[in-house]
């Protein structure tokens, strides 16, 4: 990978349709930059600021966004494939048209985010903040939600078959109408003090 760009100022940059491969950015400021249609492959972004950045229609493959800030960022039709968003935070971002495959959301802040009806199957949300997130009718099949903070999270109608949840999540989240497998049903009963025999 090329030498890192450290602390570079990309504020208000206009770079629509750019293609970046194997580039590394550390503590760079992309505030209000126009990165619509950006394509990244094998890039890393550490502690970068994407406040009010336009990332609409961007595609990211095997890239890492670690401890980055996405505040009011435009994420319409963003695609993440084989990416890591470890420790990043999303504030007031519209994510309804985001697609993610084989992507790691471990320790990500998604509190109060609208994730209704998204296909999040197989993704890792370990120790993520999903407090009061709206996951109504989302597909979380085979997702890893162990250690996730789910207080007040709405998982009504969500597909949780094969998902991994711990007892706290099963007690704290709203699960009305969620689809679960037998193992999760037993864990749910136990988490609510029932004795299954």
HELIX and SHEET records of a PDB file:
HELIX    1   1 UNK A  167  UNK A  172  1                                   6    
HELIX    2   2 UNK A  182  UNK A  191  1                                  10    
SHEET    1   A 4 UNK A   5  UNK A   6  0                                        
SHEET    2   A 4 UNK A  24  UNK A  26  1                                        
SHEET    3   A 4 UNK A  44  UNK A  46  1                                        
SHEET    4   A 4 UNK A  64  UNK A  66  1                                        
SHEET    1   B 5 UNK A  19  UNK A  21  0                                        
SHEET    2   B 5 UNK A  39  UNK A  41  1                                        
SHEET    3   B 5 UNK A  59  UNK A  61  1                                        
SHEET    4   B 5 UNK A  79  UNK A  81  1                                        
SHEET    5   B 5 UNK A  99  UNK A 101  1                                        
SHEET    1   C 2 UNK A  69  UNK A  71  0                                        
SHEET    2   C 2 UNK A  89  UNK A  91  1                                        
END                                                                             
